[in-house]
Amino acid sequence: MNGILIESFGGPEQLHWHTDLPDLSPGPGECLVRTSAIGVNFTDVYQRTGTYPRPLPFTPGSEGAGVVVSVGSDVTEIEVGQRVAWCDVPDSYAEYVLAPASRLVPVPDSVDDNTAASSLLQGITAQFLATSVADTGPQTTALVTAGAGGVGMLLTQYLKSLGATVFTLVSTEEKAKRSRDAGADEVLLYDAHLDSRIRDLTDGRGADVVFDGVGRDTFELSLSAAKVRGLVVLFGAASGAVPPMDPQELNKHGSLYLTRPHMRHFISEDDELRQRATEVLDKVAGGELMVTVGATYALSDAAQAHTDLQARKTVGAVVLTP
């Protein structure tokens, strides 16, 4: 079987292409899926670098879409030939994936493979951030870092659907246009005076909630931009991990609330996963959520995909094709 193998933690060069990975067959409760498209996410980068360590060697990746080619003897809810997607199945950078049937989600006919492979991990992240982590609605002013990224654009759309006012931060004018197209009310370029500009936009109050997926480079700004007793949601570390901090900093910035959510705690139960995933795919199929696939790479070029993702050269979702 073709696929990617990581034998040492490190940079993108650790993503090695192999044509002799072991063949797979489904056991009880499992499905064998031939992958059509594979999502690339910062979670994969964290696995590769050892930030989210896995036993070596391993095949990275957790998201994709494909067609079921065989099922275990006791599987009844998924059928051979069915198009499915997933967002928490390990070893997804491969030609075939073994997945628990309970963690696979049927894909609507109107959603293509690349979109399906890009929708769940980022879409569910946006969904639980907007609906479960923060209490967002028409009275909410939200700030989203990396507003032109895959999660950033989906989160903007989710927040707008709930009636929130959304400000985003981006690095270029091209990305600013994409963020505006996603519905952002104000799009700001990174500079030295962002905290004061955000306060000007909120009559001096600051944002009710800040969604920070960048991490190290924007965390201090996130604290400064939040209102007194506001919420800072640190959900990623695209620029690196945030250094250890004294909790007194939260007091200094106005008795802030700080949380560091992870998707696995919001989809641990099969029913919750299906509910969130079905909602996301239905919104994509209905045109309520626009998923932008910004770049596709051959699976064998996974190292280049990681390089470009970390360099912020990509816009929207990144997909590998077997």
C-alpha positions in Angstrom: 0.0 0.0 0.0 1.2 3.5 -0.8 1.4 6.1 2.0 3.5 8.3 4.2 5.5 7.2 7.2 7.2 9.2 9.9 10.2 7.5 11.6 11.6 10.5 13.5 10.0 13.7 14.8 11.1 16.8 13.0 10.5 19.0 10.0 8.6 18.3 6.8 11.5 16.2 5.5 10.4 13.5 8.0 7.3 12.7 5.8 8.7 9.8 3.8 6.8 8.3 0.9 6.5 4.5 0.9 5.0 2.0 -1.6 5.2 -1.0 0.7 3.1 -0.3 3.7 1.2 -3.3 5.0 -2.1 -4.2 3.4 -5.2 -3.7 5.6 -8.4 -5.7 6.3 -11.3 -4.8 8.5 -12.0 -6.5 11.8 -15.2 -6.4 13.9 -16.8 -3.0 13.8 -14.4 -1.7 11.2 -14.5 -0.5 7.5 -11.7 -0.5 4.9 -11.9 2.8 3.0 -10.1 3.6 -0.2 -9.2 7.3 0.2 -10.1 9.8 -2.4 -8.9 12.9 -0.7 -7.0 13.5 2.6 -7.2 16.7 4.7 -4.0 18.4 5.9 -4.2 20.2 9.2 -2.0 21.7 11.8 -2.8 18.7 14.0 -0.7 16.7 11.5 2.1 19.2 11.9 2.0 18.9 15.7 2.2 15.1 15.4 5.1 15.3 13.0 7.1 17.6 15.3 6.3 15.6 18.4 4.1 18.3 20.0 1.3 15.7 19.9 3.6 12.6 20.2 2.7 9.2 18.8 4.7 6.0 19.0 7.2 5.9 16.1 7.0 5.0 13.3 3.5 6.1 12.3 1.4 7.3 9.4 0.1 10.8 10.1 -3.2 12.3 9.3 -6.7 12.0 10.7 -9.1 13.4 8.1 -10.3 12.3 4.7 -13.0 11.1 2.4 -13.3 8.0 0.3 -15.3 4.9 -0.6 -15.9 1.9 1.6 -14.5 -1.2 -0.1 -15.1 -3.8 2.7 -16.7 -4.0 6.1 -16.3 -6.2 9.2 -18.8 -9.0 9.7 -20.9 -7.1 12.3 -21.1 -3.7 10.5 -24.6 -2.8 9.6 -24.7 1.0 9.5 -22.2 1.5 6.7 -22.3 -0.3 3.3 -19.7 -1.2 0.7 -19.6 1.4 -2.0 -20.8 4.2 0.3 -19.0 7.5 0.2 -17.9 8.5 3.7 -15.8 11.1 5.5 -13.9 11.1 8.8 -12.0 13.5 11.0 -10.5 11.4 13.9 -9.2 8.3 12.2 -5.4 7.8 12.6 -3.0 6.9 9.7 -5.0 8.7 7.1 -2.1 9.7 4.9 -2.4 6.5 3.0 -4.1 4.8 0.0 -6.4 2.9 2.3 -7.6 3.6 5.9 -9.1 1.3 8.5 -11.8 3.1 10.4 -14.4 2.2 13.1 -17.8 2.3 11.4 -19.2 4.4 14.2 -16.7 7.2 13.3 -17.6 7.4 9.6 -20.1 9.9 8.3 -22.0 9.5 5.0 -21.2 12.3 2.5 -24.1 14.0 0.7 -24.1 13.4 -3.1 -23.7 17.1 -3.8 -20.4 17.4 -1.8 -17.3 16.5 -3.8 -14.4 14.4 -2.3 -12.0 17.3 -1.8 -14.6 19.4 0.0 -15.7 16.5 2.1 -12.1 15.8 3.1 -11.7 19.4 4.1 -15.0 19.9 5.9 -15.1 17.9 9.1 -12.1 18.6 11.2 -12.1 22.4 10.5 -15.9 22.5 10.2 -16.5 20.7 13.5 -13.9 22.9 15.1 -15.7 26.0 14.0 -19.0 24.5 15.0 -18.0 23.7 18.6 -16.1 26.9 19.1 -19.1 29.0 18.0 -21.8 27.0 19.7 -20.3 25.2 22.7 -17.1 26.9 23.9 -18.4 30.5 23.6 -22.0 31.8 24.1 -22.2 33.7 20.8 -25.2 35.5 19.4 -26.4 38.9 18.1 -24.8 40.8 21.0 -21.4 39.2 20.6 -18.4 40.9 19.1 -15.8 38.3 18.2 -12.1 38.6 17.0 -10.7 35.7 14.9 -7.0 35.5 14.3 -5.9 33.9 11.0 -9.2 34.9 9.5 -8.3 33.6 6.0 -7.3 30.1 7.2 -9.5 27.1 6.8 -10.9 27.3 10.4 -10.9 31.1 10.4 -13.2 31.3 7.3 -15.6 28.6 8.6 -15.6 30.1 12.1 -16.4 33.5 10.6 -19.4 32.0 8.7 -20.6 30.2 11.8 -20.4 33.3 14.0 -22.2 35.4 11.4 -25.0 32.8 11.1 -25.5 33.3 14.8 -25.7 37.0 14.4 -22.3 38.0 15.9 -20.2 40.9 14.8 -16.9 39.5 13.5 -13.4 41.1 13.2 -10.6 39.1 11.7 -6.8 39.4 11.5 -4.9 38.5 8.3 -1.4 38.9 6.9 -2.0 40.1 3.3 -4.5 42.1 1.3 -5.3 39.0 -0.8 -6.2 37.2 2.4 -8.2 40.2 3.6 -10.5 39.9 0.5 -11.1 36.2 1.3 -11.9 37.0 4.9 -14.4 39.7 3.8 -15.9 37.2 1.3 -16.5 34.8 4.3 -18.5 37.6 5.9 -16.2 39.4 8.3 -17.4 42.8 9.3 -13.9 44.3 9.7 -10.7 42.8 8.5 -7.4 44.0 9.9 -3.8 43.5 8.9 -1.3 42.5 11.6 0.5 45.6 12.8 1.8 47.2 16.0 -1.4 49.0 17.0 -4.1 46.3 16.6 -5.3 46.3 20.3 -6.1 50.0 20.2 -7.8 49.7 16.8 -10.0 46.9 18.1 -10.9 49.0 21.0 -11.8 51.9 18.7 -14.1 49.5 16.8 -15.8 48.5 20.0 -16.3 51.9 21.7 -13.4 51.2 24.0 -14.7 47.9 25.3 -12.7 45.2 23.4 -14.0 42.0 22.0 -16.4 39.8 23.9 -14.5 36.7 22.7 -11.2 36.2 21.0 -10.6 33.0 19.0 -6.8 32.6 18.7 -5.6 29.8 16.4 -2.1 31.3 15.8 -0.7 31.0 19.3 2.7 32.5 20.2 2.7 35.4 17.8 -0.8 36.7 18.7 -1.5 35.6 22.2 -0.5 38.8 23.9 -2.6 40.7 21.4 -5.5 38.4 22.2 -5.3 39.2 25.9 -5.1 42.9 25.1 -8.0 42.9 22.6 -10.5 41.1 24.9 -12.9 43.2 27.0 -13.0 43.1 30.8 -14.2 39.7 31.8 -14.0 38.6 28.2 -13.1 35.2 26.9 -9.9 34.2 25.1 -10.2 30.9 23.3 -6.7 29.5 22.4 -7.5 26.7 20.0 -4.3 26.4 18.0 -0.6 27.2 17.7 0.2 27.9 14.1 3.1 30.1 15.0 4.3 28.0 17.9 3.2 27.2 21.4 2.4 30.0 23.9 5.1 30.2 26.6 4.1 29.4 30.2 2.3 32.4 31.8 1.5 33.7 35.2 -2.3 33.5 35.8 -2.0 37.0 37.2 -1.8 38.2 33.6 -5.5 37.4 33.2 -6.3 39.7 36.1 -4.1 42.4 34.7 -6.0 42.3 31.4 -9.4 42.5 33.1 -10.3 39.3 34.9 -10.2 37.4 31.6 -11.4 33.8 31.1 -9.0 31.6 29.2 -9.7 28.2 27.7 -7.7 25.8 25.5 -10.3 23.4 24.0 -9.5 20.4 21.9 -11.9 18.8 19.4 -11.6 15.3 20.8 -13.4 16.4 24.0 -16.4 17.6 21.8 -16.7 14.4 19.7 -15.7 11.7 22.1 -19.2 10.1 22.0 -20.3 8.6 18.7 -23.7 10.4 18.8 -22.1 13.8 19.4 -19.6 13.3 16.5 -22.5 12.3 14.2 -24.6 15.3 15.3 -21.8 17.8 14.7 -20.5 16.2 11.5 -24.0 15.9 10.0 -24.8 19.5 10.8 -21.5 20.6 9.1 -22.0 18.5 6.0 -25.6 19.5 5.6 -24.6 23.2 5.8 -21.9 22.6 3.2 -24.4 20.7 0.9 -26.9 23.5 1.4 -24.5 26.3 0.6 -24.7 27.8 4.1 -21.0 27.0 4.7 -18.5 27.6 1.9 -15.4 25.4 2.2 -12.5 26.8 0.3 -10.0 24.2 -0.9 -7.0 26.4 -1.5 -4.4 23.9 -2.6 -4.1 20.2 -3.6 -1.0 18.1 -3.6 -0.2 14.5 -4.5 0.0 12.4 -1.4 3.7 11.7 -2.2 4.2 15.5 -1.9 3.0 15.7 1.6 6.3 17.3 2.8 5.7 20.3 0.4 2.1 20.6 1.6 3.4 20.9 5.2 6.1 23.3 4.2 3.6 25.6 2.5 1.0 25.3 5.3 3.5 26.3 8.0 4.8 29.2 5.9 1.2 30.5 5.6 1.5 30.3 1.8 -1.9 28.5 1.6 -5.4 29.9 1.9 -8.3 27.8 3.0 -8.1 24.0 3.1 -5.2 21.9 1.9 -5.8 18.4 0.4 -3.6 15.4 -0.5 -4.8 13.1 -3.3 -3.6 9.5 -3.4 
